[in-house]
Amino acid sequence: MNQELAHLLELQRIDNETEHMKHEQSEIPEDVVAIEDRLRETESAYVQQKEKLAQLNKRRSSLENDLVLLGERLKKYQRQLLSAKTNQEYQVFLREIDAAKATISQNEEDVLTLMDDAETMASDIEQRTRELEKERVSSQQEVESLKTRMNILREEYKEKTDERRGLVIRMGKRLVQKYERIKNGRGGQAVVVINGEVCTGCHTTLPPQFAVEIRKGGEILTCESCGRILIWGNRN
């Protein structure tokens, strides 16, 4: 392979690597946002669960207060029952007592159900608290890791840019212009490596003799279909 082909192949390699670096750098902020969104969703669900428990306890407290009032009301009706002067009054107080007892019984059942629910929910929240703390630590570590990776990529990108600049100087203006023209017109890939009679850039079958000339590596040859520079693979 002549020196110009070697330079072209190296330039394409550098450009491919820097393009990959730019792509990876562009994804890192999105990855950070995704991590932060995931944590916020977990925290939101955690807060909602705690609010639900607070509402449940509030409901239980309200029922317990109602039980106290109902108990006092029941005692009042029972006293009034003893002082009833007519059968009509007696029947009225008796109905009030039955209604109060039924309400008390239902409220007591509801309180027990709420207590069981609260106990289960509190246990679940305790578990979620531990899990949330672990996720916060994990998310922070992931974000820090991505920031570190971003810094590394920036440094590597600078090194590759410097390497490219030095290579371009050695290649000469004419050859670089040819490379850039093809690269810009072919989605960033100006040089392709082949190992047979097919252009790996556009998958066009090459004439056998043309493939032989490419294999010799004596001059810069381009695909008649896509215009990319063709270099034979497995060369030192």
Summary of the structure (lengths in Angstrom):
residues: 236
radius of gyration: 40.1
end to end distance: 7.9
largest distance: 126.5
contacts: 633
relative contact order: 0.14
helix: 79%
strand: 5%
